[in-house]
């Protein structure tokens, strides 16, 4: 199977693999999770809902940024291959 076919069939998941094993990222994720829990302790339901909405927007923005970075990187790699003749 080619790399392109692996990508098509989901055998390659760039969005899941590029931070796999990155200890600094995992550490920051744990810190963020702990701080979010502390922040939301004792929140009234309305404030918890606001925080959840904030998280949803933040996640959507991060996802959009990852897609754009992937597209940019792919286009850049193709341009470099073309110039490498």
C-alpha positions as CSV (number, residue, x, y, z in Angstrom):
1,X,0.0,0.0,0.0
2,X,1.3,3.5,-0.8
3,X,1.6,6.3,1.7
4,X,-1.2,8.1,-0.1
5,X,-3.4,5.0,0.3
6,X,-2.5,4.7,4.0
7,X,-3.5,8.3,4.5
8,X,-6.8,7.7,2.6
9,X,-7.7,4.6,4.6
10,X,-6.8,6.1,7.9
11,X,-3.7,4.1,8.6
12,X,-1.8,7.3,9.0
13,X,-3.2,10.0,11.3
14,X,-0.9,13.0,11.2
15,X,-3.1,14.9,13.7
16,X,-2.7,12.2,16.3
17,X,1.0,11.2,15.7
18,X,2.9,14.4,15.5
19,X,2.8,14.9,19.3
20,X,2.9,11.3,20.2
21,X,5.8,10.8,22.7
22,X,6.3,14.6,23.2
23,X,6.9,14.7,26.9
24,X,6.8,18.5,27.2
25,X,3.4,18.5,25.5
26,X,2.1,15.8,27.8
27,X,3.3,17.7,30.8
28,X,1.6,20.9,29.7
29,X,-1.6,19.0,29.0
30,X,-1.6,17.6,32.5
31,X,-0.9,21.1,34.0
32,X,-3.7,22.6,32.0
33,X,-6.1,19.8,33.1
34,X,-5.3,20.3,36.8
35,X,-5.7,24.0,36.5
36,X,-9.0,23.7,34.7
37,X,-10.3,21.4,37.5
38,X,-9.1,23.9,40.2
39,X,-10.7,26.8,38.3
40,X,-14.1,25.1,37.9
41,X,-14.3,23.8,41.5
42,X,-17.4,25.3,43.2
43,X,-18.7,26.9,40.0
44,X,-22.4,27.4,39.7
45,X,-24.0,25.5,36.7
46,X,-24.2,28.7,34.6
47,X,-20.4,29.4,35.0
48,X,-19.6,25.8,34.3
49,X,-21.6,26.1,31.1
50,X,-19.7,29.2,30.1
51,X,-16.4,27.4,30.7
52,X,-17.5,24.5,28.6
53,X,-18.5,26.8,25.8
54,X,-15.1,28.5,26.1
55,X,-13.4,25.1,25.9
56,X,-15.4,24.1,22.8
57,X,-14.5,27.3,20.9
58,X,-10.8,27.0,22.0
59,X,-10.8,23.4,20.7
60,X,-12.4,24.4,17.4
61,X,-9.8,27.1,16.9
62,X,-7.0,24.8,17.7
63,X,-8.4,22.2,15.2
64,X,-8.6,24.9,12.5
65,X,-5.1,26.0,13.2
66,X,-3.8,22.4,12.9
67,X,-5.6,21.9,9.6
68,X,-4.1,25.1,8.2
69,X,-0.6,24.2,9.4
70,X,-0.9,20.8,7.8
71,X,-2.0,22.2,4.5
72,X,0.7,24.8,4.5
73,X,3.4,22.2,5.3
74,X,2.1,19.9,2.6
75,X,2.1,22.6,0.0
76,X,5.6,23.7,1.1
77,X,6.9,20.2,0.8
78,X,5.5,19.8,-2.7
79,X,7.1,23.1,-3.8
80,X,10.4,21.9,-2.4
81,X,10.2,18.6,-4.3
82,X,9.4,20.4,-7.5
83,X,12.4,22.7,-7.1
84,X,14.7,19.8,-6.2
85,X,14.5,18.4,-9.7
